[in-house]
């Protein structure tokens, strides 16, 4: 089951999500279960309760109540979502939806192009998050099979409370934030908003920092209810240390030694992941009349990243490396390290335009959309050349050894010139047509899309892909608030070339059949359930050799979710079941790190008129395997807690994640490149206190 309505729907009539632009008709921030009315830029027509597929909304009030510190943590209690599945990663946000990787969008446009070349999104800049579950290529173009995570930014508009926030937390985490919004004229047609944030933070891992700062001014001109134009600027800089250690599983099995999750296997004086980003976003929306409306959205982003990291070499490859270097075998707990370096520069222009028509043909109502998308991305990467380690065809250099049982630092190789250059240019043009039809209580939806994709590179052949995508759905609204539905959707995702043969890889394609029901028996209760079957073809799994394997994956799953308000209490709970299989590996093993069972619940209590509030959450992650069904990761259960108090214009809140400080392994994952399994350790307890002044 999946929570397919935002919590606002408990209190208000269902609202139109709009097409692709943000509708900043913001209600005052109050209870976390009240939506902020920022429309989801998901291109879905109509309200969520009339959408025949699973979509989940997380509002700013909800994730702030739960103490989310990054984008991954905002989705900790979303059904069908697995966030932070590698543990802490300071480089970017990793989210799985229905057991498969998601595609990240920001304000309706793709946010991430390739890996480790841009800044992660900060939660303080986000107004709302929408998760479209399953394939969505008709709506978005190229993307993953699992789902799409779309964030809506804070944008200037009416009804926004100004605030100053300061916080302090575990591991010397200092943060301050400003959110200021004001009308610039008496008629309130021009608005200005400035969102700023600064963080200086260590983490639970020794020597790992996670610093960030951004300024995000926006301007909105709204001369009438029919016309709206917004300009959003963003300047962001992150200075962090790579936190993902890729511990060989053998490091967790040393007799008489426990590998702590604060252990650092890198080099403090060298390792870094420093990023800068500047972007400008224009959003326009206009209603011509009662039938026709038009929206357009365009963004230009320039980003750069400097990435230096030491990586541990697992024992199998390590033995070969010792032999090549003329060294004796290393004792247990001691590992070779190799050094990687890369500089990235990325320029992206993305935009879309949609013409929408709401009309009736007899007794049938239509919500018709015709749109065009365009994306241009230019990536320039400099790395170490292959051959830095004699006999090993990898872009690394050798950098000594480290004893994880008693680590010492400083004996590292110096980083030579990054002389290997890769230049990649991607272009995509997409056309789509989508209609949602209503006849009495029957709702039908269907869409078709054509994409023309081209990738050029200075090292590989040009890739050209022409792809058709389809989706469709049916829903019937029965008495007593019961709405069963069925939907079908497709996706595709280009995957570059086989570097061994220089031949283009087949694009990853996927499809989903979903059968579900949404039940809203009264204004305080929402129950949703869904069963789905997902097929993914041409997944690249690698082989550790010169050839690249492409496999097919199947996911059969079910979701069940509840949102319930009872007096001063609010409950959100969910359960997810996933049966996954990689069909092209012997025995069709489960997908690496994807638990078969997952559940969560969050309950909050806000006695009226007291200013007091408290909340308690539980997150259960069932056992999973390494991708070969050879190594099992034990299940774990985490508790989170919150207590807060509002006094006049001040608000104080204390959040604790992993309340009992449980030590656990987050996941194990087999690496075809190394022929070994890595262990990723979970995060420890974190305590954070914040004070917010509204004005």
C-alpha positions as CSV (number, residue, x, y, z in Angstrom):
1,X,0.0,0.0,0.0
2,X,1.2,3.4,-0.7
3,X,0.2,6.7,0.7
4,X,-1.0,8.3,-2.5
5,X,-2.5,11.4,-1.1
6,X,-0.8,14.3,0.7
7,X,-2.0,14.7,4.2
8,X,-3.7,17.9,3.3
9,X,-6.5,15.9,1.7
10,X,-7.7,15.0,5.2
11,X,-8.9,18.6,5.6
12,X,-9.5,20.1,2.2
13,X,-11.1,19.3,-1.0
14,X,-8.8,17.5,-3.5
15,X,-6.8,20.0,-5.5
16,X,-5.4,20.2,-9.0
17,X,-1.7,19.3,-9.1
18,X,-1.2,21.5,-12.1
19,X,1.1,20.6,-15.0
20,X,4.7,21.4,-14.4
21,X,5.0,24.6,-12.5
22,X,5.0,25.4,-8.8
23,X,1.8,27.0,-7.5
24,X,2.9,28.9,-4.4
25,X,-0.4,29.3,-2.7
26,X,1.1,28.5,0.6
27,X,-0.7,27.9,3.8
28,X,0.9,28.8,7.1
29,X,3.2,26.0,8.4
30,X,1.5,24.4,11.4
31,X,0.7,20.8,12.0
32,X,3.0,18.4,10.0
33,X,0.0,16.7,8.5
34,X,-1.2,19.9,6.8
35,X,0.2,20.2,3.3
36,X,1.9,23.5,2.2
37,X,-0.1,23.6,-1.0
38,X,2.9,23.6,-3.3
39,X,1.7,21.7,-6.3
40,X,3.8,18.7,-7.3
41,X,5.7,19.2,-10.6
42,X,4.9,15.7,-11.6
43,X,2.9,16.5,-14.7
44,X,0.0,14.4,-13.3
45,X,-3.4,15.6,-14.1
46,X,-6.1,16.1,-11.5
47,X,-5.8,15.4,-7.8
48,X,-3.9,12.4,-6.4
49,X,-7.0,10.6,-5.2
50,X,-8.1,10.6,-8.9
51,X,-4.8,9.3,-10.2
52,X,-4.7,5.6,-11.0
53,X,-1.2,4.9,-9.8
54,X,0.8,5.2,-6.6
55,X,2.2,8.6,-5.7
56,X,3.4,9.7,-2.3
57,X,3.8,13.2,-1.0
58,X,6.1,14.3,1.9
59,X,5.6,17.9,3.0
60,X,8.2,20.2,4.7
61,X,6.3,20.1,8.0
62,X,6.4,16.3,8.0
63,X,10.1,15.9,7.4
64,X,11.1,18.8,9.6
65,X,9.1,17.2,12.5
66,X,11.1,14.0,12.0
67,X,14.4,15.9,12.0
68,X,15.5,15.1,8.4
69,X,19.0,16.4,7.8
70,X,19.3,15.6,4.1
71,X,17.2,14.5,1.2
72,X,17.6,10.8,2.0
73,X,16.2,11.2,5.5
74,X,13.2,13.1,4.3
75,X,12.0,9.8,2.8
76,X,12.7,7.6,5.9
77,X,9.0,7.0,6.5
78,X,7.7,6.9,2.9
79,X,6.2,3.6,1.9
80,X,8.0,1.5,-0.7
81,X,11.1,3.7,-0.4
82,X,14.6,2.6,0.8
83,X,16.7,5.7,1.5
84,X,20.3,5.8,2.5
85,X,20.8,2.2,1.7
86,X,24.6,2.4,1.8
87,X,24.6,4.3,5.1
88,X,26.0,7.9,5.2
89,X,27.2,9.1,1.8
90,X,28.3,12.8,1.6
91,X,28.6,12.7,-2.1
92,X,25.0,12.4,-3.3
93,X,21.5,11.1,-2.4
94,X,20.8,7.4,-2.9
95,X,17.1,6.4,-2.9
96,X,15.5,3.2,-4.1
97,X,11.8,3.0,-4.9
98,X,10.2,-0.5,-5.0
99,X,13.7,-2.1,-4.8
100,X,15.2,-0.2,-7.8
101,X,17.1,3.1,-8.1
102,X,15.1,6.3,-8.5
103,X,15.6,9.2,-10.9
104,X,16.0,12.5,-9.1
105,X,14.1,15.6,-10.4
106,X,14.0,19.1,-9.1
107,X,11.0,21.4,-9.9
108,X,9.9,19.1,-12.6
109,X,13.3,18.9,-14.4
110,X,16.0,16.3,-14.2
111,X,18.5,17.2,-11.4
112,X,21.3,14.6,-11.7
113,X,23.4,13.7,-14.8
114,X,25.8,10.9,-14.2
115,X,27.4,10.5,-10.8
116,X,29.7,12.5,-8.5
117,X,29.7,15.6,-10.5
118,X,27.2,17.9,-8.7
119,X,26.0,19.0,-5.3
120,X,23.5,17.0,-3.2
121,X,20.2,18.7,-2.5
122,X,19.8,20.3,0.9
123,X,16.5,19.7,2.9
124,X,16.3,23.3,4.0
125,X,15.8,24.4,0.4
126,X,12.9,22.0,-0.2
127,X,9.1,22.7,0.2
128,X,7.7,19.3,-0.8
129,X,8.8,15.9,-2.2
130,X,6.7,13.8,-4.5
131,X,7.5,10.1,-5.3
132,X,6.0,8.8,-8.5
133,X,6.3,5.0,-8.0
134,X,7.3,2.8,-10.9
135,X,8.2,3.8,-14.5
136,X,7.3,7.2,-15.6
137,X,8.9,7.9,-19.0
138,X,5.7,9.2,-20.6
139,X,5.8,12.0,-18.0
140,X,9.5,12.6,-17.7
141,X,11.4,10.9,-20.5
142,X,14.5,8.8,-19.8
143,X,14.5,7.5,-16.2
144,X,14.8,4.5,-14.0
145,X,12.2,1.7,-13.6
146,X,11.8,2.1,-9.8
147,X,10.4,5.6,-9.7
148,X,10.9,9.3,-9.8
149,X,11.7,11.5,-6.8
150,X,10.7,15.2,-7.5
151,X,11.5,18.0,-5.1
152,X,9.8,21.3,-5.1
153,X,11.9,24.3,-4.1
154,X,11.0,27.2,-1.8
155,X,9.9,29.9,-4.2
156,X,8.6,33.5,-3.5
157,X,4.9,33.9,-3.1
158,X,2.1,35.0,-0.8
159,X,1.5,33.5,2.6
160,X,5.0,32.4,3.5
161,X,6.2,32.8,7.1
162,X,9.7,34.3,7.6
163,X,12.1,32.3,9.8
164,X,15.6,32.2,11.2
165,X,16.8,28.8,12.3
166,X,19.9,27.7,14.3
167,X,20.8,24.2,15.3
168,X,23.5,22.2,17.0
169,X,23.9,18.4,16.9
170,X,26.0,15.4,17.4
171,X,29.6,15.4,16.1
172,X,29.8,19.2,16.3
173,X,27.1,19.9,13.7
174,X,26.4,23.6,13.5
175,X,23.8,25.0,11.2
176,X,21.9,28.2,10.6
177,X,19.2,29.0,8.0
178,X,17.3,32.0,6.8
179,X,14.0,32.0,4.9
180,X,12.7,35.5,4.2
181,X,9.8,36.3,1.9
182,X,8.2,39.7,1.2
183,X,5.9,41.5,-1.2
184,X,7.7,44.2,-3.1
185,X,4.6,46.3,-3.9
186,X,1.3,47.3,-2.2
187,X,-0.7,45.3,-4.8
188,X,1.2,42.2,-3.9
189,X,2.0,41.3,-7.5
190,X,5.8,41.1,-7.0
191,X,7.4,38.9,-4.4
192,X,11.0,38.3,-3.3
193,X,12.3,35.4,-1.2
194,X,15.7,34.6,0.0
195,X,16.6,31.2,1.4
196,X,20.1,30.8,2.8
197,X,21.8,28.0,4.7
198,X,25.2,27.3,6.3
199,X,26.5,24.1,7.9
200,X,29.8,23.2,9.5
201,X,29.7,19.6,10.5
202,X,31.7,16.6,11.4
203,X,30.1,13.1,11.2
204,X,30.2,9.9,13.2
205,X,33.0,8.6,10.9
206,X,36.4,9.8,12.0
207,X,37.9,12.6,9.8
208,X,34.7,12.9,7.7
209,X,33.3,16.4,7.3
210,X,30.0,17.4,5.7
211,X,30.0,21.2,5.2
212,X,27.5,23.1,3.1
213,X,26.3,26.6,2.2
214,X,23.9,28.0,-0.3
215,X,22.0,31.1,-1.3
216,X,18.7,30.7,-3.1
217,X,16.9,34.0,-4.0
218,X,13.7,33.9,-6.0
219,X,11.4,36.5,-7.6
220,X,7.7,36.0,-8.5
221,X,5.5,38.3,-10.6
222,X,1.8,37.4,-10.4
223,X,-0.2,40.2,-12.1
224,X,-3.4,38.1,-11.9
225,X,-4.7,34.7,-10.8
226,X,-4.2,33.5,-14.4
227,X,-0.6,34.5,-14.8
228,X,2.5,33.7,-12.8
229,X,6.3,34.0,-13.6
230,X,9.0,33.0,-11.2
231,X,12.8,33.3,-11.3
232,X,14.8,31.1,-9.0
233,X,18.6,31.4,-8.5
234,X,20.8,29.0,-6.6
235,X,24.4,29.2,-5.5
236,X,25.7,26.2,-3.5
237,X,29.0,25.0,-2.3
238,X,29.7,21.7,-0.4
239,X,33.0,20.7,1.1
240,X,33.0,17.2,2.3
241,X,35.0,14.0,2.8
242,X,34.0,10.8,1.0
243,X,32.2,8.7,3.7
244,X,31.5,5.4,1.9
245,X,34.3,3.1,3.1
246,X,33.6,-0.1,1.0
247,X,34.8,-2.3,3.8
248,X,35.7,-5.8,2.5
249,X,33.5,-8.2,4.3
250,X,36.6,-9.9,5.8
251,X,37.2,-6.7,7.8
252,X,34.0,-7.5,9.8
253,X,35.0,-11.1,10.5
254,X,38.4,-10.7,12.2
255,X,38.6,-12.8,15.4
256,X,38.6,-10.8,18.6
257,X,38.1,-7.5,16.7
258,X,34.9,-5.5,16.1
259,X,35.0,-3.0,13.2
260,X,33.4,0.2,14.4
261,X,31.2,2.3,12.2
262,X,33.4,5.3,12.9
263,X,36.5,3.6,11.3
264,X,38.0,5.6,8.5
265,X,39.9,3.9,5.7
266,X,40.9,6.9,3.7
267,X,43.5,9.6,4.0
268,X,42.4,12.7,6.0
269,X,45.0,15.1,4.5
270,X,43.9,14.3,0.9
271,X,40.5,12.8,0.5
272,X,37.8,15.3,-0.5
273,X,34.6,15.7,-2.4
274,X,34.2,19.4,-3.0
275,X,31.4,20.7,-5.3
276,X,30.1,24.0,-6.5
277,X,26.9,24.7,-8.4
278,X,25.2,27.8,-9.9
279,X,21.8,27.6,-11.5
280,X,19.0,29.7,-12.8
281,X,15.4,28.4,-13.1
282,X,12.4,30.1,-14.9
283,X,8.9,28.9,-14.3
284,X,5.9,30.3,-16.2
285,X,2.2,29.5,-16.0
286,X,-0.7,31.2,-17.7
287,X,-4.4,30.3,-18.1
288,X,-5.9,31.6,-21.3
289,X,-9.5,30.8,-20.4
290,X,-11.5,28.1,-18.8
291,X,-10.2,25.5,-21.2
292,X,-6.6,26.3,-22.2
293,X,-3.5,26.9,-20.1
294,X,0.2,26.9,-20.8
295,X,3.2,26.3,-18.6
296,X,6.9,26.4,-19.3
297,X,9.9,25.5,-17.1
298,X,13.6,26.0,-18.0
299,X,16.8,25.7,-16.0
300,X,20.5,26.2,-16.7
301,X,23.0,24.6,-14.3
302,X,26.8,24.9,-14.1
303,X,28.6,22.6,-11.6
304,X,32.0,21.4,-10.8
305,X,33.4,18.7,-8.5
306,X,36.8,17.8,-7.2
307,X,36.9,14.2,-6.1
308,X,39.9,12.5,-4.4
309,X,39.5,9.2,-2.5
310,X,41.5,6.3,-1.1
311,X,39.8,2.9,-1.6
312,X,40.5,-0.4,0.2
313,X,41.5,-3.3,-1.9
314,X,39.8,-6.6,-0.9
315,X,41.9,-9.6,0.0
316,X,41.5,-11.5,-3.3
317,X,42.8,-8.7,-5.5
318,X,45.1,-7.7,-2.7
319,X,46.9,-11.0,-2.9
320,X,47.6,-10.4,-6.6
321,X,48.7,-6.9,-5.9
322,X,51.1,-8.1,-3.1
323,X,52.6,-10.6,-5.6
324,X,53.0,-7.9,-8.3
325,X,54.7,-5.6,-5.8
326,X,56.9,-8.3,-4.4
327,X,55.4,-8.0,-0.9
328,X,54.5,-10.8,1.5
329,X,50.8,-11.6,2.2
330,X,49.2,-9.0,4.4
331,X,47.9,-10.0,7.9
332,X,44.2,-10.0,8.8
333,X,42.9,-6.4,9.1
334,X,45.5,-4.9,6.9
335,X,44.7,-3.8,3.3
336,X,46.2,-2.2,0.3
337,X,44.8,1.2,-0.7
338,X,44.5,2.7,-4.1
339,X,44.1,6.4,-4.9
340,X,41.5,7.8,-7.3
341,X,41.2,11.4,-8.4
342,X,38.8,13.2,-10.8
343,X,37.8,16.7,-11.7
344,X,34.3,17.2,-13.2
345,X,32.7,20.2,-15.0
346,X,29.1,19.9,-16.1
347,X,26.8,22.3,-17.9
348,X,23.1,21.4,-18.3
349,X,20.2,23.1,-20.0
350,X,16.8,21.5,-19.5
351,X,13.3,22.8,-20.3
352,X,9.8,21.8,-21.1
353,X,6.6,23.4,-22.3
354,X,3.1,22.1,-21.9
355,X,-0.3,23.1,-23.4
356,X,-3.2,21.9,-21.3
357,X,-6.9,21.7,-22.2
358,X,-9.7,21.0,-19.7
359,X,-12.9,20.4,-21.7
360,X,-16.0,18.2,-22.0
361,X,-17.3,16.1,-24.9
362,X,-20.8,15.4,-23.9
363,X,-20.8,13.8,-20.4
364,X,-17.1,13.0,-20.6
365,X,-14.5,15.4,-19.0
366,X,-11.0,15.6,-20.4
367,X,-7.7,16.8,-18.9
368,X,-5.5,16.8,-22.0
369,X,-1.8,17.7,-22.0
370,X,0.6,18.0,-25.0
371,X,4.2,18.7,-24.1
372,X,7.7,19.0,-25.4
373,X,10.9,18.4,-23.3
374,X,14.5,19.3,-24.3
375,X,17.7,18.5,-22.5
376,X,21.3,19.3,-23.3
377,X,24.1,18.2,-20.9
378,X,27.8,18.6,-21.5
379,X,30.2,16.7,-19.1
380,X,34.0,17.1,-19.0
381,X,35.9,14.8,-16.7
382,X,39.7,14.6,-16.0
383,X,40.9,11.4,-14.2
384,X,44.1,9.5,-13.7
385,X,45.1,7.5,-16.7
386,X,44.8,3.7,-16.8
387,X,48.0,1.9,-15.9
388,X,48.9,3.7,-12.7
389,X,49.2,0.2,-11.1
390,X,51.4,-2.0,-13.4
391,X,49.4,-5.1,-14.5
392,X,46.0,-3.6,-13.5
393,X,43.9,-1.8,-16.0
394,X,42.3,0.7,-13.7
395,X,42.6,4.5,-13.3
396,X,44.2,4.4,-9.9
397,X,47.6,4.6,-8.4
398,X,49.0,2.5,-5.5
399,X,48.9,4.3,-2.1
400,X,50.3,1.9,0.5
401,X,48.6,-0.1,3.2
402,X,46.4,0.5,6.2
403,X,45.7,-1.6,9.3
404,X,42.0,-1.1,10.2
405,X,42.6,-2.6,13.7
406,X,44.9,0.3,14.5
407,X,44.8,2.8,11.6
408,X,47.5,5.4,11.1
409,X,47.6,8.0,8.3
410,X,50.0,10.1,6.4
411,X,51.8,7.4,4.2
412,X,50.0,8.2,1.0
413,X,51.1,8.6,-2.6
414,X,50.9,12.1,-4.1
415,X,48.2,12.8,-6.7
416,X,49.7,13.2,-10.2
417,X,48.2,15.2,-13.0
418,X,44.7,14.1,-14.0
419,X,45.7,13.7,-17.7
420,X,42.9,11.4,-18.9
421,X,40.0,13.4,-20.4
422,X,36.5,12.3,-21.1
423,X,34.0,14.6,-22.8
424,X,30.4,13.6,-23.2
425,X,27.5,15.5,-24.7
426,X,23.9,14.3,-24.3
427,X,20.9,15.7,-26.2
428,X,17.3,14.6,-25.8
429,X,14.0,15.9,-27.3
430,X,10.8,14.4,-26.2
431,X,7.1,14.8,-27.3
432,X,4.3,13.5,-25.2
433,X,0.5,13.4,-25.2
434,X,-1.5,12.5,-22.1
435,X,-5.2,12.5,-21.4
436,X,-7.2,11.8,-18.3
437,X,-10.9,11.2,-18.9
438,X,-13.7,11.2,-16.4
439,X,-17.2,9.8,-17.0
440,X,-19.3,9.9,-13.9
441,X,-17.3,7.7,-11.4
442,X,-15.0,6.1,-14.1
443,X,-11.6,7.6,-14.6
444,X,-9.4,6.6,-17.6
445,X,-5.9,7.8,-18.3
446,X,-3.4,7.2,-21.1
447,X,-0.3,8.6,-22.6
448,X,2.3,8.2,-25.3
449,X,5.7,9.7,-25.7
450,X,8.5,9.7,-28.3
451,X,12.1,10.5,-27.3
452,X,15.1,11.2,-29.6
453,X,18.3,10.7,-27.6
454,X,21.9,11.3,-28.8
455,X,25.2,10.9,-26.9
456,X,28.5,12.0,-28.4
457,X,31.9,11.4,-26.8
458,X,35.6,11.9,-27.6
459,X,36.3,8.3,-26.7
460,X,33.3,6.2,-27.9
461,X,31.0,5.9,-30.7
462,X,27.9,8.1,-31.0
463,X,24.8,6.6,-29.4
464,X,21.4,7.3,-31.1
465,X,18.2,6.1,-29.5
466,X,14.6,6.6,-30.6
467,X,12.2,5.3,-28.0
468,X,8.4,5.1,-27.7
469,X,6.8,4.9,-24.2
470,X,3.3,4.2,-23.2
471,X,1.2,4.3,-20.0
472,X,-2.5,3.9,-19.1
473,X,-4.7,3.5,-16.1
474,X,-8.3,3.0,-15.0
475,X,-10.0,3.8,-11.7
476,X,-13.6,3.5,-10.5
477,X,-14.8,5.5,-7.5
478,X,-17.2,3.4,-5.4
479,X,-19.3,4.5,-2.5
480,X,-17.7,4.9,1.0
481,X,-14.6,6.5,-0.4
482,X,-13.2,3.3,-2.1
483,X,-11.4,3.7,-5.4
484,X,-9.8,0.6,-7.0
485,X,-7.5,1.1,-9.9
486,X,-5.2,-0.6,-12.4
487,X,-2.2,1.0,-14.2
488,X,0.5,0.2,-16.7
489,X,3.7,2.2,-17.3
490,X,7.0,2.0,-19.2
491,X,10.5,3.5,-18.8
492,X,13.8,3.6,-20.7
493,X,17.3,4.8,-19.7
494,X,20.4,5.0,-22.0
495,X,23.5,3.3,-20.5
496,X,26.4,4.5,-22.6
497,X,28.8,2.0,-24.3
498,X,30.7,-1.1,-23.6
499,X,34.2,0.3,-23.0
500,X,35.8,-3.0,-24.0
501,X,34.1,-3.2,-27.4
502,X,33.2,0.5,-28.0
503,X,29.7,-0.7,-28.9
504,X,26.6,1.0,-27.6
505,X,24.8,-0.8,-24.8
506,X,21.1,-1.5,-25.2
507,X,19.1,1.0,-23.2
508,X,17.6,-0.2,-19.9
509,X,13.9,-0.6,-20.3
510,X,11.2,-1.5,-17.9
511,X,7.5,-1.9,-17.4
512,X,5.1,-2.1,-14.4
513,X,1.6,-3.5,-13.9
514,X,0.0,-2.2,-10.7
515,X,-3.3,-3.1,-9.1
516,X,-4.4,-1.0,-6.1
517,X,-7.1,0.6,-4.0
518,X,-7.4,4.0,-2.3
519,X,-9.8,4.2,0.6
520,X,-10.8,7.3,2.4
521,X,-13.8,6.5,4.6
522,X,-13.7,9.9,6.3
523,X,-11.7,13.1,6.4
524,X,-9.3,11.7,9.1
525,X,-8.4,8.3,7.5
526,X,-6.6,7.3,4.4
527,X,-5.7,3.7,3.6
528,X,-4.0,2.6,0.4
529,X,-2.9,-0.8,-0.9
530,X,-1.2,-1.9,-4.1
531,X,0.3,-4.9,-5.7
532,X,2.7,-4.5,-8.6
533,X,4.9,-6.5,-11.0
534,X,8.0,-4.8,-12.4
535,X,10.2,-6.1,-15.2
536,X,13.6,-4.5,-16.0
537,X,15.6,-5.5,-19.0
538,X,19.2,-4.8,-20.1
539,X,20.5,-3.9,-16.6
540,X,24.3,-3.7,-16.6
541,X,25.7,-5.9,-13.9
542,X,29.4,-6.2,-15.0
543,X,31.5,-9.3,-14.9
544,X,34.9,-8.2,-13.7
545,X,36.2,-9.1,-17.1
546,X,36.4,-7.4,-20.5
547,X,32.7,-8.0,-21.3
548,X,29.7,-6.2,-19.8
549,X,26.8,-8.4,-18.8
550,X,23.2,-7.1,-19.2
551,X,20.5,-8.9,-17.2
552,X,16.8,-8.9,-16.6
553,X,15.3,-8.2,-13.2
554,X,11.8,-8.9,-11.8
555,X,10.2,-7.4,-8.8
556,X,6.9,-8.6,-7.4
557,X,5.7,-6.5,-4.5
558,X,3.0,-5.1,-2.3
559,X,2.6,-1.9,-0.3
560,X,0.2,-1.1,2.5
561,X,-0.1,2.3,4.2
562,X,-2.2,4.1,6.7
563,X,-2.6,7.8,7.6
564,X,-4.9,8.4,10.5
565,X,-5.7,11.5,12.6
566,X,-7.4,10.9,15.9
567,X,-7.9,14.0,18.0
568,X,-4.5,15.3,19.0
569,X,-2.7,12.2,17.6
570,X,-1.5,11.6,14.0
571,X,-0.3,8.2,12.8
572,X,1.5,7.3,9.6
573,X,2.4,3.7,9.0
574,X,3.4,1.5,6.1
575,X,4.5,-2.0,5.2
576,X,6.4,-3.0,2.0
577,X,7.0,-6.5,0.6
578,X,9.4,-7.1,-2.3
579,X,10.3,-10.3,-4.0
580,X,13.2,-9.6,-6.3
581,X,15.1,-11.8,-8.8
582,X,18.1,-11.2,-11.1
583,X,17.2,-13.7,-13.8
584,X,20.6,-13.8,-15.5
585,X,22.6,-14.9,-12.5
586,X,22.7,-18.5,-11.4
587,X,19.8,-19.3,-9.2
588,X,18.1,-15.9,-9.9
589,X,19.3,-14.4,-6.6
590,X,17.7,-11.5,-4.9
591,X,18.8,-8.0,-5.7
592,X,21.7,-6.8,-3.5
593,X,20.7,-4.9,-0.4
594,X,16.9,-5.0,-1.1
595,X,15.0,-6.4,1.9
596,X,12.0,-8.6,1.4
597,X,10.2,-6.9,4.3
598,X,10.2,-3.3,5.3
599,X,7.9,-1.4,7.7
600,X,7.7,2.0,9.5
601,X,5.4,4.0,11.7
602,X,5.5,7.5,13.1
603,X,3.0,8.8,15.7
604,X,2.9,12.4,16.9
605,X,1.0,14.0,19.7
606,X,0.1,17.7,19.7
607,X,-2.3,18.6,22.6
608,X,-4.3,21.6,21.4
609,X,-3.4,25.0,22.9
610,X,-0.3,23.9,24.8
611,X,2.5,24.5,22.3
612,X,3.9,21.1,23.2
613,X,4.4,18.2,20.8
614,X,6.2,14.9,20.7
615,X,6.7,12.1,18.3
616,X,8.0,8.6,18.2
617,X,9.0,6.5,15.1
618,X,10.1,3.0,14.4
619,X,11.8,1.7,11.2
620,X,12.2,-2.0,10.5
621,X,14.4,-3.2,7.7
622,X,14.3,-7.0,7.0
623,X,17.1,-9.2,6.1
624,X,18.7,-8.9,2.6
625,X,21.5,-10.5,0.6
626,X,24.6,-9.5,-1.3
627,X,23.3,-10.0,-4.9
628,X,24.5,-13.7,-5.0
629,X,22.4,-15.0,-2.1
630,X,25.8,-15.9,-0.5
631,X,26.0,-13.3,2.3
632,X,23.0,-12.4,4.5
633,X,22.5,-9.0,6.1
634,X,20.6,-9.3,9.4
635,X,17.4,-7.3,9.9
636,X,17.5,-4.3,12.2
637,X,15.0,-2.0,13.9
638,X,15.6,1.7,14.6
639,X,13.8,4.1,16.9
640,X,13.5,7.9,16.3
641,X,12.1,10.4,18.7
642,X,11.1,14.1,18.8
643,X,10.0,16.6,21.4
644,X,9.2,20.2,20.7
645,X,7.7,23.4,22.2
646,X,6.3,26.5,20.6
647,X,6.4,29.7,22.6
648,X,5.1,32.9,21.0
649,X,7.3,33.3,17.9
650,X,9.9,30.8,19.0
651,X,9.9,27.1,18.3
652,X,12.3,24.6,19.9
653,X,12.8,21.0,18.8
654,X,14.9,18.1,19.9
655,X,15.3,15.1,17.5
656,X,17.1,11.8,18.1
657,X,17.6,9.3,15.3
658,X,18.6,5.7,16.2
659,X,17.5,6.4,19.7
660,X,19.0,3.2,21.2
661,X,22.3,3.7,19.3
662,X,22.0,0.3,17.6
663,X,25.1,-0.9,15.8
664,X,24.3,-2.7,12.6
665,X,25.4,-3.5,9.1
666,X,23.3,-1.6,6.6
667,X,23.9,-3.9,3.7
668,X,26.3,-6.2,1.9
669,X,26.9,-6.0,-1.8
670,X,28.9,-8.2,-4.2
671,X,31.2,-6.2,-6.5
672,X,31.8,-7.9,-9.9
673,X,34.7,-5.6,-10.6
674,X,36.6,-6.9,-7.5
675,X,35.0,-10.3,-7.3
676,X,34.3,-9.8,-3.6
677,X,31.6,-8.5,-1.2
678,X,31.6,-5.2,0.6
679,X,30.0,-4.4,3.9
680,X,28.4,-1.0,4.6
681,X,27.9,-0.1,8.2
682,X,24.9,1.8,9.6
683,X,24.7,5.2,11.2
684,X,24.9,5.7,14.9
685,X,22.7,7.7,17.2
686,X,22.3,11.4,16.3
687,X,21.0,14.1,18.6
688,X,20.0,17.5,17.1
689,X,18.5,20.6,18.8
690,X,17.1,23.5,16.8
691,X,15.6,26.9,17.6
692,X,13.5,28.7,15.1
693,X,12.2,32.3,15.2
694,X,9.3,33.2,12.9
695,X,8.6,36.8,12.0
